[in-house]
Amino acid sequence: MADPVIDPQLVQRVAELARLGLSEQELAAASAELQGILAHFEALQAVDTEGVEPLVHALESPGLPADDAACDFPDPRHALLPLTKHAREGFFVVPRVLDIAEGGDGSVAS
């Protein structure tokens, strides 16, 4: 298999597909960086792994799973709401995000 060459034209094509606008300098830098990454993978492929058994897990015994038990989860509002002066009726009061007028019935005025 021939060594793949990652040139700036290939990086430009991928950048266009990803809708990225890269300068000529960024294209050249990305091309060199990707070529270096491929070189690292080629070095890994050159390692002789004959007779090496693949690992299923990094530890000899990954341990037993914890018991699956349901437990109560405390409501954080009871602890957090007293810490702020911006609370009303059990909720946090925050600034308006949308600048729209609402009618009295909850409908948005047009």
The first five atom37 places (N, CA, C, CB, O) and aatype in JSON, in Angstrom:
{
  "aatype": [12, 0, 3, 14, 19, 9, 3, 14, 5, 10, 19, 5, 1, 19, 0, 6, 10, 0, 1, 10, 7, 10, 15, 6, 5, 6, 10, 0, 0, 0, 15, 0, 6, 10, 5, 7, 9, 10, 0, 8, 13, 6, 0, 10, 5, 0, 19, 3, 16, 6, 7, 19, 6, 14, 10, 19, 8, 0, 10, 6, 15, 14, 7, 10, 14, 0, 3, 3, 0, 0, 4, 3, 13, 14, 3, 14, 1, 8, 0, 10, 10, 14, 10, 16, 11, 8, 0, 1, 6, 7, 13, 13, 19, 19, 14, 1, 19, 10, 3, 9, 0, 6, 7, 7, 3, 7, 15, 19, 0, 15],
  "atom_mask": [
    [1, 1, 1, 1, 1],
    [1, 1, 1, 1, 1],
    [1, 1, 1, 1, 1],
    [1, 1, 1, 1, 1],
    [1, 1, 1, 1, 1],
    [1, 1, 1, 1, 1],
    [1, 1, 1, 1, 1],
    [1, 1, 1, 1, 1],
    [1, 1, 1, 1, 1],
    [1, 1, 1, 1, 1],
    [1, 1, 1, 1, 1],
    [1, 1, 1, 1, 1],
    [1, 1, 1, 1, 1],
    [1, 1, 1, 1, 1],
    [1, 1, 1, 1, 1],
    [1, 1, 1, 1, 1],
    [1, 1, 1, 1, 1],
    [1, 1, 1, 1, 1],
    [1, 1, 1, 1, 1],
    [1, 1, 1, 1, 1],
    [1, 1, 1, 0, 1],
    [1, 1, 1, 1, 1],
    [1, 1, 1, 1, 1],
    [1, 1, 1, 1, 1],
    [1, 1, 1, 1, 1],
    [1, 1, 1, 1, 1],
    [1, 1, 1, 1, 1],
    [1, 1, 1, 1, 1],
    [1, 1, 1, 1, 1],
    [1, 1, 1, 1, 1],
    [1, 1, 1, 1, 1],
    [1, 1, 1, 1, 1],
    [1, 1, 1, 1, 1],
    [1, 1, 1, 1, 1],
    [1, 1, 1, 1, 1],
    [1, 1, 1, 0, 1],
    [1, 1, 1, 1, 1],
    [1, 1, 1, 1, 1],
    [1, 1, 1, 1, 1],
    [1, 1, 1, 1, 1],
    [1, 1, 1, 1, 1],
    [1, 1, 1, 1, 1],
    [1, 1, 1, 1, 1],
    [1, 1, 1, 1, 1],
    [1, 1, 1, 1, 1],
    [1, 1, 1, 1, 1],
    [1, 1, 1, 1, 1],
    [1, 1, 1, 1, 1],
    [1, 1, 1, 1, 1],
    [1, 1, 1, 1, 1],
    [1, 1, 1, 0, 1],
    [1, 1, 1, 1, 1],
    [1, 1, 1, 1, 1],
    [1, 1, 1, 1, 1],
    [1, 1, 1, 1, 1],
    [1, 1, 1, 1, 1],
    [1, 1, 1, 1, 1],
    [1, 1, 1, 1, 1],
    [1, 1, 1, 1, 1],
    [1, 1, 1, 1, 1],
    [1, 1, 1, 1, 1],
    [1, 1, 1, 1, 1],
    [1, 1, 1, 0, 1],
    [1, 1, 1, 1, 1],
    [1, 1, 1, 1, 1],
    [1, 1, 1, 1, 1],
    [1, 1, 1, 1, 1],
    [1, 1, 1, 1, 1],
    [1, 1, 1, 1, 1],
    [1, 1, 1, 1, 1],
    [1, 1, 1, 1, 1],
    [1, 1, 1, 1, 1],
    [1, 1, 1, 1, 1],
    [1, 1, 1, 1, 1],
    [1, 1, 1, 1, 1],
    [1, 1, 1, 1, 1],
    [1, 1, 1, 1, 1],
    [1, 1, 1, 1, 1],
    [1, 1, 1, 1, 1],
    [1, 1, 1, 1, 1],
    [1, 1, 1, 1, 1],
    [1, 1, 1, 1, 1],
    [1, 1, 1, 1, 1],
    [1, 1, 1, 1, 1],
    [1, 1, 1, 1, 1],
    [1, 1, 1, 1, 1],
    [1, 1, 1, 1, 1],
    [1, 1, 1, 1, 1],
    [1, 1, 1, 1, 1],
    [1, 1, 1, 0, 1],
    [1, 1, 1, 1, 1],
    [1, 1, 1, 1, 1],
    [1, 1, 1, 1, 1],
    [1, 1, 1, 1, 1],
    [1, 1, 1, 1, 1],
    [1, 1, 1, 1, 1],
    [1, 1, 1, 1, 1],
    [1, 1, 1, 1, 1],
    [1, 1, 1, 1, 1],
    [1, 1, 1, 1, 1],
    [1, 1, 1, 1, 1],
    [1, 1, 1, 1, 1],
    [1, 1, 1, 0, 1],
    [1, 1, 1, 0, 1],
    [1, 1, 1, 1, 1],
    [1, 1, 1, 0, 1],
    [1, 1, 1, 1, 1],
    [1, 1, 1, 1, 1],
    [1, 1, 1, 1, 1],
    [1, 1, 1, 1, 1]
  ],
  "atom_positions": [
    [[0.84, -1.18, 0.0], [0.0, 0.0, 0.0], [0.88, 1.24, 0.0], [-0.95, 0.0, 1.21], [1.82, 1.33, 0.79]],
    [[0.6, 2.17, -0.86], [1.37, 3.4, -0.96], [1.08, 4.28, 0.25], [1.06, 4.14, -2.27], [-0.03, 4.31, 0.78]],
    [[2.12, 5.01, 0.67], [1.95, 5.92, 1.79], [1.01, 7.05, 1.4], [3.31, 6.49, 2.26], [1.23, 7.71, 0.38]],
    [[-0.04, 7.27, 2.18], [-0.95, 8.36, 1.85], [-0.27, 9.7, 2.09], [-2.25, 8.26, 2.66], [0.44, 9.88, 3.08]],
    [[-0.49, 10.62, 1.21], [0.06, 11.95, 1.34], [-1.08, 12.91, 1.64], [0.83, 12.38, 0.05], [-2.06, 12.98, 0.9]],
    [[-0.93, 13.63, 2.71], [-1.94, 14.61, 3.06], [-1.39, 15.97, 2.67], [-2.31, 14.55, 4.6], [-0.57, 16.55, 3.38]],
    [[-1.85, 16.46, 1.55], [-1.38, 17.74, 1.06], [-2.41, 18.82, 1.38], [-1.1, 17.68, -0.45], [-3.55, 18.5, 1.74]],
    [[-2.04, 20.08, 1.25], [-2.99, 21.16, 1.58], [-4.28, 21.1, 0.76], [-2.33, 22.49, 1.36], [-5.33, 21.55, 1.23]],
    [[-4.23, 20.54, -0.47], [-5.45, 20.45, -1.27], [-6.45, 19.48, -0.64], [-5.11, 20.01, -2.71], [-7.65, 19.73, -0.65]],
    [[-5.94, 18.37, -0.09], [-6.83, 17.42, 0.58], [-7.42, 18.05, 1.83], [-6.07, 16.13, 0.95], [-8.61, 17.9, 2.1]],
    [[-6.58, 18.75, 2.6], [-7.07, 19.43, 3.81], [-8.1, 20.49, 3.42], [-5.89, 20.06, 4.6], [-9.09, 20.68, 4.13]],
    [[-7.87, 21.19, 2.32], [-8.81, 22.21, 1.85], [-10.17, 21.58, 1.53], [-8.26, 22.93, 0.61], [-11.21, 22.14, 1.86]],
    [[-10.15, 20.42, 0.89], [-11.39, 19.72, 0.53], [-12.16, 19.3, 1.79], [-11.1, 18.49, -0.35], [-13.37, 19.48, 1.87]],
    [[-11.44, 18.74, 2.76], [-12.08, 18.32, 4.01], [-12.59, 19.55, 4.75], [-11.09, 17.53, 4.9], [-13.68, 19.51, 5.34]],
    [[-11.82, 20.64, 4.74], [-12.26, 21.87, 5.41], [-13.53, 22.41, 4.76], [-11.15, 22.93, 5.35], [-14.42, 22.89, 5.46]],
    [[-13.62, 22.32, 3.44], [-14.84, 22.78, 2.76], [-16.03, 21.92, 3.16], [-14.65, 22.75, 1.24], [-17.13, 22.43, 3.38]],
    [[-15.83, 20.6, 3.24], [-16.92, 19.71, 3.65], [-17.37, 20.01, 5.07], [-16.5, 18.25, 3.53], [-18.55, 19.89, 5.4]],
    [[-16.41, 20.39, 5.92], [-16.74, 20.71, 7.31], [-17.15, 22.17, 7.47], [-15.55, 20.4, 8.21], [-17.41, 22.62, 8.59]],
    [[-17.19, 22.9, 6.36], [-17.56, 24.3, 6.34], [-16.63, 25.14, 7.22], [-19.0, 24.46, 6.8], [-17.08, 26.01, 7.97]],
    [[-15.32, 24.86, 7.1], [-14.3, 25.61, 7.81], [-13.58, 26.52, 6.83], [-13.31, 24.67, 8.53], [-13.26, 26.11, 5.72]],
    [[-13.34, 27.71, 7.23], [-12.56, 28.62, 6.4], [-11.15, 28.68, 6.94], [0.0, 0.0, 0.0], [-10.91, 29.31, 7.98]],
    [[-10.2, 28.05, 6.26], [-8.82, 28.02, 6.71], [-7.95, 28.83, 5.77], [-8.3, 26.58, 6.82], [-8.13, 28.8, 4.55]],
    [[-7.0, 29.56, 6.35], [-6.06, 30.32, 5.53], [-5.03, 29.35, 4.94], [-5.37, 31.44, 6.37], [-4.97, 28.18, 5.32]],
    [[-4.22, 29.86, 4.02], [-3.17, 29.04, 3.41], [-2.2, 28.53, 4.47], [-2.41, 29.83, 2.33], [-1.75, 27.38, 4.41]],
    [[-1.87, 29.38, 5.43], [-0.96, 28.97, 6.51], [-1.58, 27.87, 7.36], [-0.58, 30.18, 7.4], [-0.91, 26.91, 7.74]],
    [[-2.87, 28.0, 7.67], [-3.56, 26.98, 8.47], [-3.66, 25.67, 7.7], [-4.96, 27.47, 8.87], [-3.55, 24.59, 8.29]],
    [[-3.88, 25.75, 6.39], [-3.93, 24.53, 5.58], [-2.59, 23.81, 5.58], [-4.34, 24.86, 4.14], [-2.54, 22.59, 5.73]],
    [[-1.51, 24.55, 5.43], [-0.18, 23.95, 5.43], [0.13, 23.34, 6.8], [0.88, 24.99, 5.06], [0.68, 22.24, 6.87]],
    [[-0.22, 24.06, 7.88], [0.05, 23.55, 9.22], [-0.78, 22.29, 9.5], [-0.27, 24.63, 10.28], [-0.27, 21.33, 10.06]],
    [[-2.05, 22.29, 9.11], [-2.91, 21.13, 9.32], [-2.41, 19.95, 8.5], [-4.37, 21.45, 8.96], [-2.45, 18.81, 8.97]],
    [[-1.95, 20.2, 7.29], [-1.42, 19.14, 6.44], [-0.22, 18.48, 7.1], [-1.05, 19.69, 5.06], [-0.13, 17.26, 7.14]],
    [[0.7, 19.29, 7.6], [1.9, 18.75, 8.25], [1.53, 18.0, 9.53], [2.89, 19.88, 8.57], [2.1, 16.95, 9.82]],
    [[0.59, 18.53, 10.29], [0.18, 17.89, 11.54], [-0.49, 16.54, 11.27], [-0.76, 18.8, 12.33], [-0.22, 15.56, 11.96]],
    [[-1.37, 16.5, 10.28], [-2.04, 15.24, 9.96], [-1.06, 14.22, 9.4], [-3.17, 15.48, 8.95], [-1.18, 13.02, 9.68]],
    [[-0.09, 14.68, 8.62], [0.93, 13.76, 8.11], [1.74, 13.17, 9.27], [1.87, 14.49, 7.12], [2.08, 11.99, 9.24]],
    [[2.04, 13.98, 10.27], [2.74, 13.49, 11.47], [1.93, 12.47, 12.24], [0.0, 0.0, 0.0], [2.47, 11.49, 12.75]],
    [[0.62, 12.71, 12.34], [-0.26, 11.76, 13.04], [-0.27, 10.42, 12.31], [-1.7, 12.32, 13.16], [-0.19, 9.37, 12.93]],
    [[-0.36, 10.47, 10.97], [-0.31, 9.23, 10.2], [1.01, 8.51, 10.38], [-0.54, 9.51, 8.72], [1.04, 7.28, 10.42]],
    [[2.1, 9.25, 10.5], [3.42, 8.63, 10.72], [3.43, 7.88, 12.05], [4.54, 9.69, 10.69], [4.02, 6.8, 12.14]],
    [[2.79, 8.44, 13.07], [2.71, 7.76, 14.37], [1.93, 6.45, 14.24], [2.05, 8.66, 15.43], [2.33, 5.43, 14.81]],
    [[0.84, 6.47, 13.49], [0.07, 5.24, 13.3], [0.86, 4.2, 12.5], [-1.25, 5.55, 12.58], [0.77, 3.01, 12.78]],
    [[1.62, 4.66, 11.53], [2.46, 3.73, 10.77], [3.51, 3.1, 11.67], [3.13, 4.45, 9.59], [3.82, 1.92, 11.52]],
    [[4.06, 3.88, 12.61], [5.04, 3.33, 13.55], [4.38, 2.29, 14.45], [5.67, 4.46, 14.4], [4.99, 1.27, 14.77]],
    [[3.15, 2.53, 14.86], [2.43, 1.55, 15.68], [2.15, 0.27, 14.9], [1.13, 2.14, 16.19], [2.22, -0.83, 15.45]],
    [[1.84, 0.41, 13.62], [1.56, -0.76, 12.8], [2.82, -1.6, 12.58], [0.98, -0.34, 11.46], [2.73, -2.8, 12.32]],
    [[3.99, -0.98, 12.68], [5.24, -1.7, 12.46], [5.65, -2.53, 13.67], [6.34, -0.72, 12.11], [6.56, -3.35, 13.55]],
    [[5.01, -2.35, 14.82], [5.36, -3.1, 16.02], [4.96, -4.56, 15.84], [4.68, -2.5, 17.28], [3.85, -4.86, 15.39]],
    [[5.89, -5.47, 16.19], [5.62, -6.9, 16.08], [4.78, -7.34, 17.28], [6.95, -7.72, 16.0], [5.26, -7.33, 18.41]],
    [[3.53, -7.73, 17.03], [2.64, -8.17, 18.1], [2.37, -9.66, 18.02], [1.33, -7.41, 18.04], [1.4, -10.15, 18.61]],
    [[3.21, -10.39, 17.3], [3.05, -11.84, 17.17], [3.17, -12.49, 18.54], [4.1, -12.43, 16.19], [4.15, -12.28, 19.25]],
    [[2.17, -13.28, 18.91], [2.19, -13.99, 20.18], [1.72, -13.16, 21.37], [0.0, 0.0, 0.0], [1.71, -13.65, 22.5]],
    [[1.34, -11.94, 21.15], [0.85, -11.08, 22.24], [-0.66, -11.23, 22.31], [1.27, -9.59, 22.03], [-1.36, -10.97, 21.33]],
    [[-1.14, -11.64, 23.48], [-2.57, -11.84, 23.65], [-3.25, -10.49, 23.9], [-2.86, -12.82, 24.81], [-2.78, -9.71, 24.73]],
    [[-4.34, -10.22, 23.21], [-5.01, -8.93, 23.41], [-5.61, -8.81, 24.8], [-6.09, -8.72, 22.37], [-6.08, -9.79, 25.37]],
    [[-5.59, -7.61, 25.34], [-6.16, -7.35, 26.65], [-7.65, -7.09, 26.52], [-5.46, -6.16, 27.33], [-8.11, -6.38, 25.62]],
    [[-8.39, -7.67, 27.44], [-9.8, -7.37, 27.52], [-9.99, -6.19, 28.46], [-10.62, -8.6, 27.99], [-10.83, -5.33, 28.23]],
    [[-9.19, -6.17, 29.53], [-9.25, -5.1, 30.51], [-7.85, -4.85, 31.03], [-10.23, -5.45, 31.66], [-7.05, -5.78, 31.11]],
    [[-7.55, -3.63, 31.38], [-6.2, -3.29, 31.83], [-5.87, -3.91, 33.18], [-6.05, -1.78, 31.91], [-4.7, -4.12, 33.49]],
    [[-6.86, -4.21, 33.99], [-6.63, -4.82, 35.3], [-6.92, -6.31, 35.23], [-7.51, -4.15, 36.38], [-7.72, -6.77, 34.41]],
    [[-6.26, -7.05, 36.1], [-6.5, -8.5, 36.15], [-7.97, -8.79, 36.44], [-5.61, -9.16, 37.22], [-8.62, -9.58, 35.75]],
    [[-8.48, -8.14, 37.48], [-9.88, -8.31, 37.84], [-10.49, -6.92, 37.99], [-10.04, -9.14, 39.16], [-10.16, -6.2, 38.93]],
    [[-11.37, -6.53, 37.08], [-11.93, -5.19, 37.16], [-12.85, -4.98, 38.36], [-12.67, -4.88, 35.91], [-13.33, -3.86, 38.56]],
    [[-13.11, -6.01, 39.14], [-13.96, -5.86, 40.31], [-15.4, -6.23, 40.01], [0.0, 0.0, 0.0], [-15.79, -6.4, 38.86]],
    [[-16.16, -6.34, 41.06], [-17.57, -6.68, 40.92], [-18.4, -5.41, 40.81], [-18.04, -7.52, 42.11], [-18.07, -4.39, 41.41]],
    [[-19.46, -5.46, 40.04], [-20.31, -4.28, 39.95], [-21.03, -4.04, 41.28], [-21.34, -4.43, 38.8], [-21.3, -4.97, 42.03]],
    [[-21.33, -2.78, 41.55], [-22.04, -2.41, 42.77], [-23.47, -2.9, 42.68], [-21.99, -0.88, 43.01], [-24.03, -3.06, 41.59]],
    [[-24.06, -3.13, 43.83], [-25.47, -3.53, 43.88], [-26.33, -2.42, 43.29], [-25.9, -3.86, 45.34], [-26.09, -1.24, 43.53]],
    [[-27.34, -2.81, 42.54], [-28.26, -1.86, 41.93], [-29.4, -1.62, 42.9], [-28.78, -2.37, 40.56], [-30.34, -2.41, 42.98]],
    [[-29.3, -0.52, 43.64], [-30.32, -0.23, 44.64], [-30.81, 1.2, 44.46], [-29.76, -0.44, 46.07], [-30.03, 2.12, 44.26]],
    [[-32.11, 1.36, 44.54], [-32.7, 2.69, 44.43], [-32.59, 3.41, 45.77], [-34.17, 2.61, 43.98], [-32.77, 2.8, 46.82]],
    [[-32.3, 4.71, 45.72], [-32.24, 5.48, 46.96], [-32.82, 6.86, 46.69], [-30.78, 5.58, 47.5], [-32.9, 7.3, 45.54]],
    [[-33.21, 7.52, 47.75], [-33.78, 8.85, 47.63], [-32.7, 9.85, 47.22], [-34.45, 9.28, 48.95], [-31.56, 9.77, 47.68]],
    [[-33.07, 10.77, 46.36], [-32.16, 11.83, 45.95], [-32.7, 13.12, 46.52], [-32.02, 11.91, 44.39], [-33.83, 13.51, 46.21]],
    [[-31.92, 13.81, 47.34], [-32.44, 15.02, 47.98], [-32.7, 16.12, 46.97], [-31.48, 15.52, 49.06], [-31.98, 16.27, 45.98]],
    [[-33.74, 16.9, 47.23], [-34.08, 18.03, 46.36], [-33.12, 19.16, 46.68], [-35.58, 18.47, 46.56], [-33.14, 19.67, 47.8]],
    [[-32.27, 19.58, 45.73], [-31.27, 20.6, 46.04], [-31.86, 21.99, 46.27], [-30.27, 20.68, 44.92], [-31.18, 22.86, 46.8]],
    [[-33.11, 22.19, 45.89], [-33.71, 23.52, 46.1], [-33.77, 23.9, 47.57], [-35.12, 23.57, 45.51], [-33.62, 25.07, 47.91]],
    [[-33.99, 22.92, 48.44], [-34.09, 23.22, 49.87], [-32.77, 23.76, 50.42], [-34.51, 21.97, 50.65], [-32.77, 24.55, 51.36]],
    [[-31.66, 23.33, 49.85], [-30.36, 23.81, 50.3], [-29.92, 25.06, 49.55], [-29.31, 22.71, 50.12], [-29.22, 25.9, 50.13]],
    [[-30.32, 25.22, 48.29], [-29.82, 26.31, 47.47], [-30.65, 27.58, 47.53], [-29.73, 25.87, 46.06], [-30.09, 28.68, 47.51]],
    [[-31.95, 27.46, 47.61], [-32.8, 28.65, 47.6], [-32.54, 29.59, 48.78], [-34.24, 28.23, 47.62], [-32.58, 30.81, 48.58]],
    [[-32.27, 29.09, 49.98], [-31.97, 30.03, 51.07], [-30.67, 30.81, 50.87], [-31.91, 29.28, 52.38], [-30.45, 31.8, 51.56]],
    [[-29.82, 30.39, 49.97], [-28.54, 31.05, 49.74], [-28.64, 32.27, 48.83], [-27.57, 30.08, 49.17], [-27.66, 32.99, 48.66]],
    [[-29.8, 32.5, 48.24], [-29.96, 33.63, 47.32], [-31.12, 34.52, 47.75], [-30.18, 33.12, 45.89], [-32.07, 34.07, 48.39]],
    [[-31.01, 35.78, 47.38], [-32.14, 36.68, 47.6], [-33.01, 36.76, 46.36], [-31.64, 38.09, 48.0], [-34.01, 37.47, 46.34]],
    [[-32.62, 36.02, 45.29], [-33.35, 36.03, 44.02], [-34.21, 34.77, 43.91], [-32.37, 36.13, 42.82], [-34.07, 33.99, 42.97]],
    [[-35.11, 34.58, 44.87], [-35.99, 33.42, 44.84], [-37.41, 33.89, 45.14], [-35.53, 32.33, 45.85], [-37.64, 34.82, 45.92]],
    [[-38.34, 33.2, 44.49], [-39.75, 33.52, 44.73], [-40.57, 32.26, 44.48], [-40.24, 34.71, 43.8], [-40.41, 31.6, 43.45]],
    [[-41.42, 31.94, 45.42], [-42.35, 30.81, 45.32], [-41.62, 29.5, 45.0], [-43.39, 31.09, 44.25], [-42.13, 28.68, 44.24]],
    [[-40.44, 29.3, 45.59], [-39.72, 28.05, 45.42], [-38.91, 27.95, 44.14], [0.0, 0.0, 0.0], [-38.44, 26.86, 43.81]],
    [[-38.73, 29.06, 43.41], [-37.96, 29.05, 42.17], [-36.95, 30.19, 42.18], [-38.9, 29.16, 40.94], [-37.11, 31.17, 42.9]],
    [[-35.9, 30.06, 41.37], [-34.94, 31.14, 41.18], [-35.53, 32.17, 40.23], [-33.59, 30.6, 40.64], [-36.15, 31.81, 39.23]],
    [[-35.34, 33.43, 40.53], [-35.79, 34.52, 39.67], [-34.59, 34.94, 38.83], [-36.37, 35.73, 40.51], [-33.53, 35.28, 39.37]],
    [[-34.75, 34.92, 37.51], [-33.66, 35.27, 36.6], [-34.14, 36.38, 35.67], [-33.19, 34.02, 35.78], [-35.34, 36.57, 35.49]],
    [[-33.19, 37.11, 35.07], [-33.6, 38.17, 34.13], [-34.27, 37.57, 32.91], [-32.39, 39.01, 33.69], [-34.02, 36.42, 32.54]],
    [[-35.13, 38.36, 32.29], [-35.82, 37.95, 31.08], [-34.8, 37.7, 29.97], [-36.84, 39.02, 30.65], [-33.87, 38.49, 29.81]],
    [[-34.97, 36.64, 29.22], [-34.07, 36.31, 28.12], [-34.65, 36.79, 26.8], [-33.8, 34.8, 28.08], [-33.93, 37.34, 25.97]],
    [[-35.92, 36.59, 26.6], [-36.57, 36.99, 25.36], [-37.26, 38.32, 25.56], [-37.57, 35.91, 24.89], [-37.87, 38.56, 26.6]],
    [[-37.18, 39.16, 24.58], [-37.81, 40.47, 24.66], [-39.1, 40.45, 23.84], [-36.84, 41.58, 24.15], [-39.18, 41.04, 22.76]],
    [[-40.11, 39.76, 24.39], [-41.4, 39.68, 23.72], [-42.48, 40.07, 24.72], [-41.65, 38.26, 23.14], [-42.34, 39.88, 25.93]],
    [[-43.53, 40.61, 24.2], [-44.65, 40.99, 25.06], [-45.64, 39.84, 25.1], [-45.34, 42.31, 24.56], [-45.96, 39.25, 24.07]],
    [[-46.13, 39.54, 26.3], [-47.13, 38.48, 26.45], [-48.46, 39.11, 26.82], [-46.7, 37.44, 27.52], [-48.52, 40.1, 27.55]],
    [[-49.52, 38.51, 26.3], [-50.85, 38.93, 26.7], [-51.17, 38.41, 28.08], [0.0, 0.0, 0.0], [-50.43, 37.58, 28.61]],
    [[-52.22, 38.85, 28.66], [-52.6, 38.42, 30.01], [-52.95, 36.94, 30.09], [0.0, 0.0, 0.0], [-52.87, 36.35, 31.16]],
    [[-53.34, 36.34, 28.95], [-53.7, 34.92, 28.95], [-52.51, 34.02, 28.63], [-54.81, 34.67, 27.95], [-52.7, 32.82, 28.44]],
    [[-51.28, 34.57, 28.56], [-50.1, 33.75, 28.27], [-49.76, 33.69, 26.79], [0.0, 0.0, 0.0], [-48.72, 33.14, 26.42]],
    [[-50.64, 34.27, 25.93], [-50.35, 34.25, 24.51], [-49.37, 35.36, 24.16], [-51.63, 34.38, 23.68], [-49.33, 36.39, 24.84]],
    [[-48.59, 35.16, 23.12], [-47.63, 36.15, 22.7], [-48.32, 37.16, 21.81], [-46.44, 35.49, 21.97], [-49.01, 36.8, 20.85]],
    [[-48.14, 38.43, 22.13], [-48.74, 39.49, 21.32], [-47.97, 39.65, 20.02], [-48.78, 40.83, 22.08], [-46.74, 39.6, 20.02]],
    [[-48.68, 39.83, 18.91], [-48.0, 39.97, 17.63], [-47.82, 41.4, 17.23], [-48.76, 39.25, 16.57], [-47.26, 41.68, 16.17]]
  ]
}
